[in-house]
């Protein structure tokens, strides 16, 4: 059970930015900062792919509405990534079955992803883009800081991650009216036909 706190924290972070988690863990492992990172995450091809995708996410995550589309696409990707990273971490330690670790990492990643996606929907009801940029930067900093902290103080990091997850869920519940407004606006845009469409066949 000693690896469970690290698994939980990595799952939380993967739900926010899975590519940052893979890239950061891989780089720390290759640099020799820690021996807790499995070799699979340190492979050059994995680091290159994670780096490219991290840059793509860093850009998309700061553009209003584009960030919500990106989140929708990653509803499956982030939990799967969280489960895989958790299973690899558990396999490196051998103190927790990979199946259980994958379940913990995947579920935690899904919850934190839903918190992130819901928060972004609420933020996107505001017309200015500054809040998206600020929120994205804070998320990236929190992921980086907590992942590094978890490698050396896993229990404390897990407590922080659990607290942030709980606060995030409470925030989404508090902002649910804005989330519903965002979803209603998106449904309305899908129903509105393009200019000129629907005018065919109408009497003059």
Protein Blocks (a to p, Z undefined) as FASTA:
>chain_A
ZZmmmmmmmmmmmmmommlmmmmmmmmmmnomackbcfklmpfklmmmmmmmmmmmmmmm
mgghklmmmmmmmmmmmmmmmmmmmmmmmmmnopacfklmmmmmmmmmmmmmmmmmmmmm
mmmmpmbfklmmmmmmmmmmmmmmmmmmmmmmmmlmmmmmmmmmmmmmmmmmmmmmmmmm
mmmmmmmmmmpccehihpgopaZZ
